[in-house]
């Protein structure tokens, strides 16, 4: 059985709700829904492109902390409050994933945890054996 390792972002919500930014078991890493909030401030408020970029950079950071990278991402779910922002979000997303091409879903939701948030992304990564 592989050891479970939890990774924290330091967000206050992690202890209040009881979750981790990411969990790694063996070669599988699951990254929780991630937004562009830092220290209770929204990075890129009103800008879906900038929020998407910020979120992906946060995901990249936690994956690297877990011994992985964006190239290991096999699945993403993107939650948006306005489906009409899909092109801006897609343009930001393609900066990172155009050649990786993970399975992806874009879902419109009524709202996210904090007013002003436009995008939340969760990711799954599998570290490939180096054979």
Secondary structure as the mmCIF struct_conf table of DSSP 4:
data_model
#
loop_
_struct_conf.conf_type_id
_struct_conf.id
_struct_conf.beg_label_comp_id
_struct_conf.beg_label_asym_id
_struct_conf.beg_label_seq_id
_struct_conf.end_label_comp_id
_struct_conf.end_label_asym_id
_struct_conf.end_label_seq_id
HELX_LH_PP_P HELX_LH_PP_P1 UNK A 2 UNK A 3
STRN STRN1 UNK A 4 UNK A 7
HELX_RH_AL_P HELX_RH_AL_P1 UNK A 12 UNK A 13
HELX_RH_PI_P HELX_RH_PI_P1 UNK A 14 UNK A 18
BEND BEND1 UNK A 21 UNK A 21
STRN STRN2 UNK A 22 UNK A 25
TURN_TY1_P TURN_TY1_P1 UNK A 26 UNK A 27
STRN STRN3 UNK A 28 UNK A 34
BEND BEND2 UNK A 36 UNK A 36
STRN STRN4 UNK A 37 UNK A 38
TURN_TY1_P TURN_TY1_P2 UNK A 39 UNK A 40
STRN STRN5 UNK A 41 UNK A 42
TURN_TY1_P TURN_TY1_P3 UNK A 43 UNK A 46
HELX_RH_AL_P HELX_RH_AL_P2 UNK A 48 UNK A 65
TURN_TY1_P TURN_TY1_P4 UNK A 66 UNK A 67
HELX_RH_3T_P HELX_RH_3T_P1 UNK A 70 UNK A 72
STRN STRN6 UNK A 73 UNK A 80
BEND BEND3 UNK A 81 UNK A 81
HELX_RH_3T_P HELX_RH_3T_P2 UNK A 83 UNK A 85
HELX_RH_AL_P HELX_RH_AL_P3 UNK A 86 UNK A 97
TURN_TY1_P TURN_TY1_P5 UNK A 98 UNK A 100
STRN STRN7 UNK A 103 UNK A 108
BEND BEND4 UNK A 110 UNK A 110
BEND BEND5 UNK A 113 UNK A 114
TURN_TY1_P TURN_TY1_P6 UNK A 115 UNK A 116
STRN STRN8 UNK A 119 UNK A 126
HELX_LH_PP_P HELX_LH_PP_P2 UNK A 127 UNK A 129
#
